[in-house]
Amino acid sequence: MTILKSNAERIEEIEQEISGVKSQYNITQFELDVMNSLKKLHFGSAKQNAILARIEIKVFGYSKELEPSKKGVVANV
């Protein structure tokens, strides 16, 4: 059984990784705004989760929240 991380946990990991080097990961202001808005929500909508997964892929090269068959696939958002 896979235990999903909350938005806050996922965002905290991203923020720790990009601290001081956001431009190296090509994180846009829109994506930063989305992360800030999602921190308050335990889990987001499918579209919000797709945006968060896209950010994770930019930062880590993959998203732990995507199914194994969909790793590396970025949703059109």
N, CA, C, O and CB atoms as a CASP TS submission, in Angstrom:
PFRMAT TS
TARGET T0000
AUTHOR 0000-0000-0000
METHOD Language model
MODEL 1
PARENT N/A
ATOM      1  N   MET     1       0.845  -1.184   0.000  1.00  0.00           N
ATOM      2  CA  MET     1       0.000   0.000   0.000  1.00  0.00           C
ATOM      3  C   MET     1       0.888   1.244   0.000  1.00  0.00           C
ATOM      4  O   MET     1       1.819   1.353   0.798  1.00  0.00           O
ATOM      5  CB  MET     1      -0.960   0.000   1.225  1.00  0.00           C
ATOM      6  N   THR     2       0.591   2.172  -0.897  1.00  0.00           N
ATOM      7  CA  THR     2       1.351   3.410  -1.004  1.00  0.00           C
ATOM      8  C   THR     2       0.678   4.484  -0.170  1.00  0.00           C
ATOM      9  O   THR     2      -0.528   4.705  -0.280  1.00  0.00           O
ATOM     10  CB  THR     2       1.478   3.861  -2.478  1.00  0.00           C
ATOM     11  N   ILE     3       1.454   5.142   0.653  1.00  0.00           N
ATOM     12  CA  ILE     3       0.930   6.245   1.459  1.00  0.00           C
ATOM     13  C   ILE     3       1.315   7.539   0.776  1.00  0.00           C
ATOM     14  O   ILE     3       2.497   7.833   0.592  1.00  0.00           O
ATOM     15  CB  ILE     3       1.470   6.199   2.928  1.00  0.00           C
ATOM     16  N   LEU     4       0.304   8.313   0.400  1.00  0.00           N
ATOM     17  CA  LEU     4       0.554   9.581  -0.271  1.00  0.00           C
ATOM     18  C   LEU     4       0.975  10.637   0.733  1.00  0.00           C
ATOM     19  O   LEU     4       0.474  10.687   1.856  1.00  0.00           O
ATOM     20  CB  LEU     4      -0.687  10.041  -1.036  1.00  0.00           C
ATOM     21  N   LYS     5       1.900  11.474   0.311  1.00  0.00           N
ATOM     22  CA  LYS     5       2.321  12.585   1.150  1.00  0.00           C
ATOM     23  C   LYS     5       1.339  13.726   0.980  1.00  0.00           C
ATOM     24  O   LYS     5       0.724  13.875  -0.076  1.00  0.00           O
ATOM     25  CB  LYS     5       3.759  13.037   0.804  1.00  0.00           C
ATOM     26  N   SER     6       1.196  14.525   2.013  1.00  0.00           N
ATOM     27  CA  SER     6       0.335  15.699   1.913  1.00  0.00           C
ATOM     28  C   SER     6       1.030  16.741   1.038  1.00  0.00           C
ATOM     29  O   SER     6       2.232  16.666   0.787  1.00  0.00           O
ATOM     30  CB  SER     6       0.009  16.282   3.328  1.00  0.00           C
ATOM     31  N   ASN     7       0.243  17.710   0.584  1.00  0.00           N
ATOM     32  CA  ASN     7       0.808  18.802  -0.205  1.00  0.00           C
ATOM     33  C   ASN     7       1.931  19.491   0.558  1.00  0.00           C
ATOM     34  O   ASN     7       2.989  19.773  -0.004  1.00  0.00           O
ATOM     35  CB  ASN     7      -0.281  19.816  -0.579  1.00  0.00           C
ATOM     36  N   ALA     8       1.701  19.761   1.830  1.00  0.00           N
ATOM     37  CA  ALA     8       2.697  20.475   2.639  1.00  0.00           C
ATOM     38  C   ALA     8       4.018  19.704   2.690  1.00  0.00           C
ATOM     39  O   ALA     8       5.090  20.303   2.602  1.00  0.00           O
ATOM     40  CB  ALA     8       2.164  20.705   4.068  1.00  0.00           C
ATOM     41  N   GLU     9       3.943  18.379   2.832  1.00  0.00           N
ATOM     42  CA  GLU     9       5.163  17.561   2.866  1.00  0.00           C
ATOM     43  C   GLU     9       5.889  17.589   1.526  1.00  0.00           C
ATOM     44  O   GLU     9       7.113  17.714   1.470  1.00  0.00           O
ATOM     45  CB  GLU     9       4.824  16.114   3.243  1.00  0.00           C
ATOM     46  N   ARG    10       5.121  17.470   0.454  1.00  0.00           N
ATOM     47  CA  ARG    10       5.719  17.494  -0.886  1.00  0.00           C
ATOM     48  C   ARG    10       6.355  18.847  -1.161  1.00  0.00           C
ATOM     49  O   ARG    10       7.464  18.918  -1.690  1.00  0.00           O
ATOM     50  CB  ARG    10       4.662  17.178  -1.961  1.00  0.00           C
ATOM     51  N   ILE    11       5.657  19.923  -0.804  1.00  0.00           N
ATOM     52  CA  ILE    11       6.151  21.273  -1.046  1.00  0.00           C
ATOM     53  C   ILE    11       7.387  21.552  -0.191  1.00  0.00           C
ATOM     54  O   ILE    11       8.328  22.195  -0.658  1.00  0.00           O
ATOM     55  CB  ILE    11       5.053  22.311  -0.754  1.00  0.00           C
ATOM     56  N   GLU    12       7.393  21.077   1.047  1.00  0.00           N
ATOM     57  CA  GLU    12       8.550  21.268   1.917  1.00  0.00           C
ATOM     58  C   GLU    12       9.802  20.632   1.305  1.00  0.00           C
ATOM     59  O   GLU    12      10.881  21.225   1.338  1.00  0.00           O
ATOM     60  CB  GLU    12       8.275  20.674   3.310  1.00  0.00           C
ATOM     61  N   GLU    13       9.659  19.428   0.749  1.00  0.00           N
ATOM     62  CA  GLU    13      10.788  18.765   0.093  1.00  0.00           C
ATOM     63  C   GLU    13      11.286  19.579  -1.101  1.00  0.00           C
ATOM     64  O   GLU    13      12.491  19.729  -1.301  1.00  0.00           O
ATOM     65  CB  GLU    13      10.387  17.354  -0.362  1.00  0.00           C
ATOM     66  N   ILE    14      10.351  20.101  -1.887  1.00  0.00           N
ATOM     67  CA  ILE    14      10.717  20.915  -3.050  1.00  0.00           C
ATOM     68  C   ILE    14      11.447  22.169  -2.583  1.00  0.00           C
ATOM     69  O   ILE    14      12.512  22.502  -3.101  1.00  0.00           O
ATOM     70  CB  ILE    14       9.458  21.294  -3.884  1.00  0.00           C
ATOM     71  N   GLU    15      10.874  22.860  -1.606  1.00  0.00           N
ATOM     72  CA  GLU    15      11.469  24.110  -1.130  1.00  0.00           C
ATOM     73  C   GLU    15      12.866  23.896  -0.557  1.00  0.00           C
ATOM     74  O   GLU    15      13.749  24.732  -0.750  1.00  0.00           O
ATOM     75  CB  GLU    15      10.574  24.747  -0.077  1.00  0.00           C
ATOM     76  N   GLN    16      13.074  22.790   0.141  1.00  0.00           N
ATOM     77  CA  GLN    16      14.408  22.495   0.668  1.00  0.00           C
ATOM     78  C   GLN    16      15.409  22.305  -0.472  1.00  0.00           C
ATOM     79  O   GLN    16      16.552  22.754  -0.386  1.00  0.00           O
ATOM     80  CB  GLN    16      14.371  21.237   1.560  1.00  0.00           C
ATOM     81  N   GLU    17      14.972  21.644  -1.527  1.00  0.00           N
ATOM     82  CA  GLU    17      15.860  21.365  -2.651  1.00  0.00           C
ATOM     83  C   GLU    17      16.196  22.632  -3.446  1.00  0.00           C
ATOM     84  O   GLU    17      17.332  22.793  -3.891  1.00  0.00           O
ATOM     85  CB  GLU    17      15.224  20.332  -3.569  1.00  0.00           C
ATOM     86  N   ILE    18      15.229  23.525  -3.627  1.00  0.00           N
ATOM     87  CA  ILE    18      15.448  24.690  -4.489  1.00  0.00           C
ATOM     88  C   ILE    18      15.866  25.942  -3.725  1.00  0.00           C
ATOM     89  O   ILE    18      16.067  26.995  -4.330  1.00  0.00           O
ATOM     90  CB  ILE    18      14.198  24.983  -5.268  1.00  0.00           C
ATOM     91  N   SER    19      15.999  25.840  -2.414  1.00  0.00           N
ATOM     92  CA  SER    19      16.350  27.000  -1.596  1.00  0.00           C
ATOM     93  C   SER    19      17.617  27.675  -2.121  1.00  0.00           C
ATOM     94  O   SER    19      18.691  27.075  -2.152  1.00  0.00           O
ATOM     95  CB  SER    19      16.541  26.582  -0.128  1.00  0.00           C
ATOM     96  N   GLY    20      17.468  28.933  -2.533  1.00  0.00           N
ATOM     97  CA  GLY    20      18.598  29.725  -3.016  1.00  0.00           C
ATOM     98  C   GLY    20      18.977  29.489  -4.465  1.00  0.00           C
ATOM     99  O   GLY    20      19.821  30.208  -5.001  1.00  0.00           O
ATOM    100  N   VAL    21      18.377  28.502  -5.113  1.00  0.00           N
ATOM    101  CA  VAL    21      18.746  28.193  -6.501  1.00  0.00           C
ATOM    102  C   VAL    21      17.512  27.955  -7.380  1.00  0.00           C
ATOM    103  O   VAL    21      17.556  27.137  -8.299  1.00  0.00           O
ATOM    104  CB  VAL    21      19.657  26.958  -6.540  1.00  0.00           C
ATOM    105  N   LYS    22      16.427  28.658  -7.106  1.00  0.00           N
ATOM    106  CA  LYS    22      15.175  28.451  -7.850  1.00  0.00           C
ATOM    107  C   LYS    22      15.369  28.575  -9.357  1.00  0.00           C
ATOM    108  O   LYS    22      14.799  27.800 -10.126  1.00  0.00           O
ATOM    109  CB  LYS    22      14.123  29.452  -7.391  1.00  0.00           C
ATOM    110  N   SER    23      16.174  29.548  -9.780  1.00  0.00           N
ATOM    111  CA  SER    23      16.336  29.782 -11.215  1.00  0.00           C
ATOM    112  C   SER    23      17.001  28.603 -11.909  1.00  0.00           C
ATOM    113  O   SER    23      16.773  28.391 -13.100  1.00  0.00           O
ATOM    114  CB  SER    23      17.148  31.043 -11.453  1.00  0.00           C
ATOM    115  N   GLN    24      17.818  27.830 -11.200  1.00  0.00           N
ATOM    116  CA  GLN    24      18.461  26.672 -11.812  1.00  0.00           C
ATOM    117  C   GLN    24      17.451  25.582 -12.164  1.00  0.00           C
ATOM    118  O   GLN    24      17.712  24.750 -13.034  1.00  0.00           O
ATOM    119  CB  GLN    24      19.524  26.110 -10.879  1.00  0.00           C
ATOM    120  N   TYR    25      16.318  25.584 -11.503  1.00  0.00           N
ATOM    121  CA  TYR    25      15.291  24.575 -11.757  1.00  0.00           C
ATOM    122  C   TYR    25      14.186  25.087 -12.678  1.00  0.00           C
ATOM    123  O   TYR    25      13.237  24.361 -12.972  1.00  0.00           O
ATOM    124  CB  TYR    25      14.688  24.113 -10.448  1.00  0.00           C
ATOM    125  N   ASN    26      14.306  26.324 -13.129  1.00  0.00           N
ATOM    126  CA  ASN    26      13.307  26.940 -14.008  1.00  0.00           C
ATOM    127  C   ASN    26      11.910  26.926 -13.390  1.00  0.00           C
ATOM    128  O   ASN    26      10.922  26.687 -14.083  1.00  0.00           O
ATOM    129  CB  ASN    26      13.280  26.221 -15.352  1.00  0.00           C
ATOM    130  N   ILE    27      11.833  27.181 -12.100  1.00  0.00           N
ATOM    131  CA  ILE    27      10.550  27.267 -11.419  1.00  0.00           C
ATOM    132  C   ILE    27       9.967  28.651 -11.698  1.00  0.00           C
ATOM    133  O   ILE    27      10.605  29.668 -11.429  1.00  0.00           O
ATOM    134  CB  ILE    27      10.700  27.008  -9.876  1.00  0.00           C
ATOM    135  N   THR    28       8.758  28.678 -12.234  1.00  0.00           N
ATOM    136  CA  THR    28       8.129  29.947 -12.590  1.00  0.00           C
ATOM    137  C   THR    28       7.428  30.569 -11.385  1.00  0.00           C
ATOM    138  O   THR    28       7.175  29.899 -10.384  1.00  0.00           O
ATOM    139  CB  THR    28       7.130  29.743 -13.735  1.00  0.00           C
ATOM    140  N   GLN    29       7.120  31.853 -11.496  1.00  0.00           N
ATOM    141  CA  GLN    29       6.381  32.527 -10.429  1.00  0.00           C
ATOM    142  C   GLN    29       5.008  31.884 -10.254  1.00  0.00           C
ATOM    143  O   GLN    29       4.518  31.758  -9.132  1.00  0.00           O
ATOM    144  CB  GLN    29       6.234  34.037 -10.735  1.00  0.00           C
ATOM    145  N   PHE    30       4.389  31.477 -11.357  1.00  0.00           N
ATOM    146  CA  PHE    30       3.097  30.793 -11.286  1.00  0.00           C
ATOM    147  C   PHE    30       3.215  29.533 -10.426  1.00  0.00           C
ATOM    148  O   PHE    30       2.368  29.278  -9.569  1.00  0.00           O
ATOM    149  CB  PHE    30       2.591  30.433 -12.707  1.00  0.00           C
ATOM    150  N   GLU    31       4.270  28.750 -10.658  1.00  0.00           N
ATOM    151  CA  GLU    31       4.461  27.519  -9.888  1.00  0.00           C
ATOM    152  C   GLU    31       4.718  27.817  -8.409  1.00  0.00           C
ATOM    153  O   GLU    31       4.224  27.100  -7.539  1.00  0.00           O
ATOM    154  CB  GLU    31       5.624  26.707 -10.468  1.00  0.00           C
ATOM    155  N   LEU    32       5.482  28.863  -8.123  1.00  0.00           N
ATOM    156  CA  LEU    32       5.702  29.269  -6.725  1.00  0.00           C
ATOM    157  C   LEU    32       4.388  29.678  -6.070  1.00  0.00           C
ATOM    158  O   LEU    32       4.123  29.330  -4.919  1.00  0.00           O
ATOM    159  CB  LEU    32       6.716  30.435  -6.648  1.00  0.00           C
ATOM    160  N   ASP    33       3.566  30.419  -6.811  1.00  0.00           N
ATOM    161  CA  ASP    33       2.257  30.842  -6.292  1.00  0.00           C
ATOM    162  C   ASP    33       1.360  29.635  -6.015  1.00  0.00           C
ATOM    163  O   ASP    33       0.673  29.587  -4.995  1.00  0.00           O
ATOM    164  CB  ASP    33       1.564  31.795  -7.288  1.00  0.00           C
ATOM    165  N   VAL    34       1.370  28.667  -6.923  1.00  0.00           N
ATOM    166  CA  VAL    34       0.569  27.452  -6.739  1.00  0.00           C
ATOM    167  C   VAL    34       1.040  26.712  -5.491  1.00  0.00           C
ATOM    168  O   VAL    34       0.224  26.265  -4.685  1.00  0.00           O
ATOM    169  CB  VAL    34       0.665  26.528  -7.988  1.00  0.00           C
ATOM    170  N   MET    35       2.357  26.583  -5.333  1.00  0.00           N
ATOM    171  CA  MET    35       2.871  25.889  -4.144  1.00  0.00           C
ATOM    172  C   MET    35       2.435  26.597  -2.868  1.00  0.00           C
ATOM    173  O   MET    35       2.036  25.950  -1.900  1.00  0.00           O
ATOM    174  CB  MET    35       4.404  25.796  -4.193  1.00  0.00           C
ATOM    175  N   ASN    36       2.511  27.924  -2.865  1.00  0.00           N
ATOM    176  CA  ASN    36       2.090  28.675  -1.675  1.00  0.00           C
ATOM    177  C   ASN    36       0.613  28.476  -1.369  1.00  0.00           C
ATOM    178  O   ASN    36       0.232  28.373  -0.203  1.00  0.00           O
ATOM    179  CB  ASN    36       2.379  30.157  -1.860  1.00  0.00           C
ATOM    180  N   SER    37      -0.220  28.422  -2.398  1.00  0.00           N
ATOM    181  CA  SER    37      -1.657  28.243  -2.179  1.00  0.00           C
ATOM    182  C   SER    37      -1.983  26.807  -1.744  1.00  0.00           C
ATOM    183  O   SER    37      -2.938  26.588  -0.999  1.00  0.00           O
ATOM    184  CB  SER    37      -2.435  28.595  -3.458  1.00  0.00           C
ATOM    185  N   LEU    38      -1.198  25.838  -2.204  1.00  0.00           N
ATOM    186  CA  LEU    38      -1.461  24.436  -1.879  1.00  0.00           C
ATOM    187  C   LEU    38      -0.976  24.036  -0.494  1.00  0.00           C
ATOM    188  O   LEU    38      -1.409  23.013   0.037  1.00  0.00           O
ATOM    189  CB  LEU    38      -0.817  23.552  -2.900  1.00  0.00           C
ATOM    190  N   LYS    39      -0.087  24.822   0.098  1.00  0.00           N
ATOM    191  CA  LYS    39       0.441  24.489   1.424  1.00  0.00           C
ATOM    192  C   LYS    39      -0.678  24.326   2.447  1.00  0.00           C
ATOM    193  O   LYS    39      -0.574  23.518   3.369  1.00  0.00           O
ATOM    194  CB  LYS    39       1.418  25.566   1.892  1.00  0.00           C
ATOM    195  N   LYS    40      -1.743  25.098   2.277  1.00  0.00           N
ATOM    196  CA  LYS    40      -2.848  25.090   3.242  1.00  0.00           C
ATOM    197  C   LYS    40      -3.756  23.876   3.082  1.00  0.00           C
ATOM    198  O   LYS    40      -4.474  23.510   4.012  1.00  0.00           O
ATOM    199  CB  LYS    40      -3.669  26.355   3.100  1.00  0.00           C
ATOM    200  N   LEU    41      -3.726  23.258   1.919  1.00  0.00           N
ATOM    201  CA  LEU    41      -4.606  22.127   1.628  1.00  0.00           C
ATOM    202  C   LEU    41      -3.876  20.815   1.865  1.00  0.00           C
ATOM    203  O   LEU    41      -2.718  20.662   1.478  1.00  0.00           O
ATOM    204  CB  LEU    41      -5.120  22.197   0.181  1.00  0.00           C
ATOM    205  N   HIS    42      -4.558  19.868   2.503  1.00  0.00           N
ATOM    206  CA  HIS    42      -3.912  18.570   2.731  1.00  0.00           C
ATOM    207  C   HIS    42      -3.678  17.872   1.392  1.00  0.00           C
ATOM    208  O   HIS    42      -2.581  17.377   1.134  1.00  0.00           O
ATOM    209  CB  HIS    42      -4.778  17.675   3.669  1.00  0.00           C
ATOM    210  N   PHE    43      -4.692  17.833   0.551  1.00  0.00           N
ATOM    211  CA  PHE    43      -4.581  17.289  -0.797  1.00  0.00           C
ATOM    212  C   PHE    43      -5.322  18.224  -1.736  1.00  0.00           C
ATOM    213  O   PHE    43      -6.320  18.831  -1.348  1.00  0.00           O
ATOM    214  CB  PHE    43      -5.149  15.831  -0.880  1.00  0.00           C
ATOM    215  N   GLY    44      -4.847  18.346  -2.965  1.00  0.00           N
ATOM    216  CA  GLY    44      -5.462  19.250  -3.924  1.00  0.00           C
ATOM    217  C   GLY    44      -6.287  18.513  -4.963  1.00  0.00           C
ATOM    218  O   GLY    44      -6.442  17.293  -4.916  1.00  0.00           O
ATOM    219  N   SER    45      -6.804  19.280  -5.893  1.00  0.00           N
ATOM    220  CA  SER    45      -7.562  18.712  -7.005  1.00  0.00           C
ATOM    221  C   SER    45      -6.606  17.989  -7.957  1.00  0.00           C
ATOM    222  O   SER    45      -5.387  18.070  -7.806  1.00  0.00           O
ATOM    223  CB  SER    45      -8.356  19.821  -7.758  1.00  0.00           C
ATOM    224  N   ALA    46      -7.161  17.297  -8.916  1.00  0.00           N
ATOM    225  CA  ALA    46      -6.336  16.583  -9.895  1.00  0.00           C
ATOM    226  C   ALA    46      -5.432  17.557 -10.649  1.00  0.00           C
ATOM    227  O   ALA    46      -4.265  17.255 -10.900  1.00  0.00           O
ATOM    228  CB  ALA    46      -7.226  15.805 -10.888  1.00  0.00           C
ATOM    229  N   LYS    47      -5.963  18.716 -11.007  1.00  0.00           N
ATOM    230  CA  LYS    47      -5.173  19.710 -11.747  1.00  0.00           C
ATOM    231  C   LYS    47      -4.062  20.283 -10.864  1.00  0.00           C
ATOM    232  O   LYS    47      -2.934  20.465 -11.322  1.00  0.00           O
ATOM    233  CB  LYS    47      -6.085  20.852 -12.265  1.00  0.00           C
ATOM    234  N   GLN    48      -4.382  20.565  -9.600  1.00  0.00           N
ATOM    235  CA  GLN    48      -3.366  21.079  -8.681  1.00  0.00           C
ATOM    236  C   GLN    48      -2.274  20.042  -8.448  1.00  0.00           C
ATOM    237  O   GLN    48      -1.091  20.381  -8.405  1.00  0.00           O
ATOM    238  CB  GLN    48      -4.006  21.484  -7.342  1.00  0.00           C
ATOM    239  N   ASN    49      -2.667  18.780  -8.298  1.00  0.00           N
ATOM    240  CA  ASN    49      -1.685  17.711  -8.116  1.00  0.00           C
ATOM    241  C   ASN    49      -0.823  17.531  -9.358  1.00  0.00           C
ATOM    242  O   ASN    49       0.357  17.199  -9.249  1.00  0.00           O
ATOM    243  CB  ASN    49      -2.385  16.399  -7.773  1.00  0.00           C
ATOM    244  N   ALA    50      -1.396  17.744 -10.532  1.00  0.00           N
ATOM    245  CA  ALA    50      -0.622  17.644 -11.766  1.00  0.00           C
ATOM    246  C   ALA    50       0.433  18.750 -11.832  1.00  0.00           C
ATOM    247  O   ALA    50       1.557  18.513 -12.273  1.00  0.00           O
ATOM    248  CB  ALA    50      -1.552  17.719 -12.992  1.00  0.00           C
ATOM    249  N   ILE    51       0.068  19.953 -11.393  1.00  0.00           N
ATOM    250  CA  ILE    51       1.027  21.057 -11.368  1.00  0.00           C
ATOM    251  C   ILE    51       2.142  20.742 -10.376  1.00  0.00           C
ATOM    252  O   ILE    51       3.319  20.946 -10.672  1.00  0.00           O
ATOM    253  CB  ILE    51       0.327  22.392 -10.998  1.00  0.00           C
ATOM    254  N   LEU    52       1.771  20.249  -9.209  1.00  0.00           N
ATOM    255  CA  LEU    52       2.769  19.903  -8.200  1.00  0.00           C
ATOM    256  C   LEU    52       3.682  18.779  -8.704  1.00  0.00           C
ATOM    257  O   LEU    52       4.889  18.802  -8.461  1.00  0.00           O
ATOM    258  CB  LEU    52       2.079  19.484  -6.885  1.00  0.00           C
ATOM    259  N   ALA    53       3.113  17.810  -9.396  1.00  0.00           N
ATOM    260  CA  ALA    53       3.921  16.725  -9.979  1.00  0.00           C
ATOM    261  C   ALA    53       4.879  17.285 -11.031  1.00  0.00           C
ATOM    262  O   ALA    53       6.027  16.851 -11.118  1.00  0.00           O
ATOM    263  CB  ALA    53       3.006  15.637 -10.611  1.00  0.00           C
ATOM    264  N   ARG    54       4.412  18.248 -11.830  1.00  0.00           N
ATOM    265  CA  ARG    54       5.272  18.866 -12.844  1.00  0.00           C
ATOM    266  C   ARG    54       6.453  19.567 -12.183  1.00  0.00           C
ATOM    267  O   ARG    54       7.574  19.507 -12.690  1.00  0.00           O
ATOM    268  CB  ARG    54       4.469  19.866 -13.704  1.00  0.00           C
ATOM    269  N   ILE    55       6.210  20.231 -11.058  1.00  0.00           N
ATOM    270  CA  ILE    55       7.288  20.902 -10.331  1.00  0.00           C
ATOM    271  C   ILE    55       8.262  19.855  -9.784  1.00  0.00           C
ATOM    272  O   ILE    55       9.477  20.034  -9.872  1.00  0.00           O
ATOM    273  CB  ILE    55       6.715  21.780  -9.174  1.00  0.00           C
ATOM    274  N   GLU    56       7.736  18.770  -9.225  1.00  0.00           N
ATOM    275  CA  GLU    56       8.596  17.699  -8.708  1.00  0.00           C
ATOM    276  C   GLU    56       9.479  17.115  -9.815  1.00  0.00           C
ATOM    277  O   GLU    56      10.650  16.814  -9.586  1.00  0.00           O
ATOM    278  CB  GLU    56       7.740  16.584  -8.074  1.00  0.00           C
ATOM    279  N   ILE    57       8.922  16.961 -10.995  1.00  0.00           N
ATOM    280  CA  ILE    57       9.690  16.429 -12.124  1.00  0.00           C
ATOM    281  C   ILE    57      10.802  17.402 -12.503  1.00  0.00           C
ATOM    282  O   ILE    57      11.916  16.980 -12.809  1.00  0.00           O
ATOM    283  CB  ILE    57       8.768  16.161 -13.340  1.00  0.00           C
ATOM    284  N   LYS    58      10.508  18.699 -12.485  1.00  0.00           N
ATOM    285  CA  LYS    58      11.544  19.695 -12.769  1.00  0.00           C
ATOM    286  C   LYS    58      12.674  19.619 -11.751  1.00  0.00           C
ATOM    287  O   LYS    58      13.849  19.722 -12.105  1.00  0.00           O
ATOM    288  CB  LYS    58      10.944  21.103 -12.780  1.00  0.00           C
ATOM    289  N   VAL    59      12.314  19.441 -10.497  1.00  0.00           N
ATOM    290  CA  VAL    59      13.293  19.488  -9.411  1.00  0.00           C
ATOM    291  C   VAL    59      14.011  18.155  -9.221  1.00  0.00           C
ATOM    292  O   VAL    59      15.239  18.120  -9.134  1.00  0.00           O
ATOM    293  CB  VAL    59      12.613  19.890  -8.117  1.00  0.00           C
ATOM    294  N   PHE    60      13.262  17.066  -9.157  1.00  0.00           N
ATOM    295  CA  PHE    60      13.835  15.765  -8.822  1.00  0.00           C
ATOM    296  C   PHE    60      14.004  14.830 -10.020  1.00  0.00           C
ATOM    297  O   PHE    60      14.681  13.807  -9.923  1.00  0.00           O
ATOM    298  CB  PHE    60      12.979  15.098  -7.799  1.00  0.00           C
ATOM    299  N   GLY    61      13.386  15.184 -11.150  1.00  0.00           N
ATOM    300  CA  GLY    61      13.455  14.313 -12.328  1.00  0.00           C
ATOM    301  C   GLY    61      12.325  13.306 -12.388  1.00  0.00           C
ATOM    302  O   GLY    61      12.188  12.583 -13.375  1.00  0.00           O
ATOM    303  N   TYR    62      11.518  13.252 -11.348  1.00  0.00           N
ATOM    304  CA  TYR    62      10.377  12.338 -11.288  1.00  0.00           C
ATOM    305  C   TYR    62       9.426  12.844 -10.216  1.00  0.00           C
ATOM    306  O   TYR    62       9.776  13.715  -9.419  1.00  0.00           O
ATOM    307  CB  TYR    62      10.831  10.864 -10.992  1.00  0.00           C
ATOM    308  N   SER    63       8.222  12.289 -10.206  1.00  0.00           N
ATOM    309  CA  SER    63       7.251  12.592  -9.162  1.00  0.00           C
ATOM    310  C   SER    63       6.877  11.287  -8.484  1.00  0.00           C
ATOM    311  O   SER    63       6.423  10.350  -9.139  1.00  0.00           O
ATOM    312  CB  SER    63       5.989  13.314  -9.740  1.00  0.00           C
ATOM    313  N   LYS    64       7.064  11.225  -7.189  1.00  0.00           N
ATOM    314  CA  LYS    64       6.722  10.025  -6.426  1.00  0.00           C
ATOM    315  C   LYS    64       5.227   9.751  -6.449  1.00  0.00           C
ATOM    316  O   LYS    64       4.798   8.622  -6.208  1.00  0.00           O
ATOM    317  CB  LYS    64       7.198  10.160  -4.989  1.00  0.00           C
ATOM    318  N   GLU    65       4.435  10.767  -6.735  1.00  0.00           N
ATOM    319  CA  GLU    65       2.983  10.634  -6.693  1.00  0.00           C
ATOM    320  C   GLU    65       2.397  10.078  -7.984  1.00  0.00           C
ATOM    321  O   GLU    65       1.232   9.683  -8.007  1.00  0.00           O
ATOM    322  CB  GLU    65       2.362  11.965  -6.397  1.00  0.00           C
ATOM    323  N   LEU    66       3.184  10.040  -9.060  1.00  0.00           N
ATOM    324  CA  LEU    66       2.687   9.480 -10.306  1.00  0.00           C
ATOM    325  C   LEU    66       2.801   7.969 -10.261  1.00  0.00           C
ATOM    326  O   LEU    66       3.730   7.426  -9.665  1.00  0.00           O
ATOM    327  CB  LEU    66       3.454  10.049 -11.513  1.00  0.00           C
ATOM    328  N   GLU    67       1.862   7.298 -10.888  1.00  0.00           N
ATOM    329  CA  GLU    67       1.909   5.840 -10.963  1.00  0.00           C
ATOM    330  C   GLU    67       3.171   5.432 -11.718  1.00  0.00           C
ATOM    331  O   GLU    67       3.615   6.154 -12.611  1.00  0.00           O
ATOM    332  CB  GLU    67       0.629   5.268 -11.659  1.00  0.00           C
ATOM    333  N   PRO    68       3.754   4.287 -11.373  1.00  0.00           N
ATOM    334  CA  PRO    68       4.986   3.849 -12.049  1.00  0.00           C
ATOM    335  C   PRO    68       4.878   3.845 -13.561  1.00  0.00           C
ATOM    336  O   PRO    68       5.858   4.138 -14.246  1.00  0.00           O
ATOM    337  CB  PRO    68       5.359   2.475 -11.585  1.00  0.00           C
ATOM    338  N   SER    69       3.713   3.522 -14.096  1.00  0.00           N
ATOM    339  CA  SER    69       3.553   3.488 -15.546  1.00  0.00           C
ATOM    340  C   SER    69       3.545   4.887 -16.151  1.00  0.00           C
ATOM    341  O   SER    69       3.697   5.039 -17.363  1.00  0.00           O
ATOM    342  CB  SER    69       2.271   2.763 -15.911  1.00  0.00           C
ATOM    343  N   LYS    70       3.369   5.914 -15.312  1.00  0.00           N
ATOM    344  CA  LYS    70       3.281   7.279 -15.820  1.00  0.00           C
ATOM    345  C   LYS    70       4.505   8.111 -15.446  1.00  0.00           C
ATOM    346  O   LYS    70       4.530   9.308 -15.732  1.00  0.00           O
ATOM    347  CB  LYS    70       2.026   7.948 -15.293  1.00  0.00           C
ATOM    348  N   LYS    71       5.510   7.524 -14.825  1.00  0.00           N
ATOM    349  CA  LYS    71       6.694   8.286 -14.442  1.00  0.00           C
ATOM    350  C   LYS    71       7.310   8.916 -15.678  1.00  0.00           C
ATOM    351  O   LYS    71       7.423   8.282 -16.727  1.00  0.00           O
ATOM    352  CB  LYS    71       7.722   7.389 -13.717  1.00  0.00           C
ATOM    353  N   GLY    72       7.701  10.151 -15.539  1.00  0.00           N
ATOM    354  CA  GLY    72       8.304  10.868 -16.643  1.00  0.00           C
ATOM    355  C   GLY    72       7.280  11.541 -17.530  1.00  0.00           C
ATOM    356  O   GLY    72       7.648  12.310 -18.418  1.00  0.00           O
ATOM    357  N   VAL    73       6.013  11.274 -17.314  1.00  0.00           N
ATOM    358  CA  VAL    73       4.963  11.893 -18.117  1.00  0.00           C
ATOM    359  C   VAL    73       4.463  13.116 -17.360  1.00  0.00           C
ATOM    360  O   VAL    73       4.074  13.034 -16.195  1.00  0.00           O
ATOM    361  CB  VAL    73       3.791  10.886 -18.415  1.00  0.00           C
ATOM    362  N   VAL    74       4.485  14.237 -18.043  1.00  0.00           N
ATOM    363  CA  VAL    74       4.031  15.471 -17.432  1.00  0.00           C
ATOM    364  C   VAL    74       2.650  15.807 -17.967  1.00  0.00           C
ATOM    365  O   VAL    74       2.439  15.872 -19.178  1.00  0.00           O
ATOM    366  CB  VAL    74       5.025  16.622 -17.701  1.00  0.00           C
ATOM    367  N   ALA    75       1.723  16.018 -17.066  1.00  0.00           N
ATOM    368  CA  ALA    75       0.351  16.330 -17.481  1.00  0.00           C
ATOM    369  C   ALA    75       0.285  17.683 -18.141  1.00  0.00           C
ATOM    370  O   ALA    75       0.998  18.608 -17.750  1.00  0.00           O
ATOM    371  CB  ALA    75      -0.601  16.289 -16.290  1.00  0.00           C
ATOM    372  N   ASN    76      -0.555  17.804 -19.130  1.00  0.00           N
ATOM    373  CA  ASN    76      -0.804  19.107 -19.740  1.00  0.00           C
ATOM    374  C   ASN    76      -1.658  19.924 -18.822  1.00  0.00           C
ATOM    375  O   ASN    76      -2.829  19.609 -18.608  1.00  0.00           O
ATOM    376  CB  ASN    76      -1.470  18.970 -21.113  1.00  0.00           C
ATOM    377  N   VAL    77      -1.098  20.955 -18.282  1.00  0.00           N
ATOM    378  CA  VAL    77      -1.815  21.784 -17.324  1.00  0.00           C
ATOM    379  C   VAL    77      -1.833  23.205 -17.823  1.00  0.00           C
ATOM    380  O   VAL    77      -2.391  24.084 -17.165  1.00  0.00           O
ATOM    381  CB  VAL    77      -1.178  21.707 -15.924  1.00  0.00           C
TER
END
